[in-house]
Amino acid sequence: MRVKRYIASSVNEAVEKIRKDLGSDAIILDTKKVSTRGFLGLFKQVHFEVIAAIDEPTSSLKPIPSIPEEK
């Protein structure tokens, strides 16, 4: 499973980035509103952190060869 974190100005923007990077099979695991502090309380910005994941295909795993038994 591949997990990535995205930060965007809106959840919709983050979902667009996720679909572009991970594809339409991606699953959103968590969303969180994050505020960045500004200078002396000014210029405060709100961003959204979205964590998404996608399953890696298991066909990329190579089977482990078995050890032949001695008779």
C-alpha positions in Angstrom: 0.0 0.0 0.0 1.3 3.4 -1.0 0.3 6.3 1.3 0.8 10.0 0.4 -0.1 13.3 2.0 -1.5 16.2 0.1 -1.8 19.8 1.2 -4.1 22.1 -0.7 -6.3 25.2 -0.3 -9.5 23.1 -0.6 -10.5 19.5 -0.2 -11.6 19.5 -3.9 -8.2 20.6 -5.0 -6.5 17.9 -3.0 -8.8 15.3 -4.5 -8.0 16.4 -8.0 -4.2 16.0 -7.1 -4.9 12.6 -5.7 -6.8 11.4 -8.7 -4.0 12.7 -11.0 -1.2 11.1 -8.9 -2.7 7.9 -7.6 -5.6 7.3 -10.0 -9.3 6.8 -9.5 -8.9 3.8 -7.2 -7.3 5.8 -4.5 -8.8 5.8 -1.1 -8.9 8.9 1.2 -7.9 7.9 4.7 -8.1 11.2 6.5 -8.7 14.9 6.0 -7.7 17.7 8.4 -8.0 21.5 8.4 -4.5 23.0 9.1 -3.9 26.7 9.9 -0.6 28.3 9.2 0.4 31.1 11.4 0.9 34.5 10.0 3.2 37.3 11.0 1.8 38.7 14.3 -1.4 36.9 13.8 -1.9 38.5 10.4 -1.8 36.7 7.0 -3.2 33.5 8.6 -4.0 30.8 6.0 -6.2 27.8 6.2 -5.1 24.7 4.2 -6.4 21.1 4.1 -4.3 18.1 4.6 -5.6 15.0 2.9 -4.0 11.5 3.3 -4.7 9.1 0.6 -3.6 5.5 -0.3 -3.7 3.1 -3.1 -3.0 -0.7 -3.1 0.1 -1.8 -5.0 -0.5 -4.7 -7.3 0.7 -7.9 -5.7 1.9 -9.3 -9.0 5.2 -7.4 -8.6 6.2 -9.7 -5.7 8.4 -12.5 -6.8 7.7 -15.9 -5.3 10.3 -17.4 -3.0 11.8 -20.5 -4.5 11.4 -23.6 -2.3 14.4 -25.6 -1.2 14.3 -29.1 -2.7 14.2 -31.9 -0.1 17.0 -34.4 0.0 16.1 -38.1 -0.2 
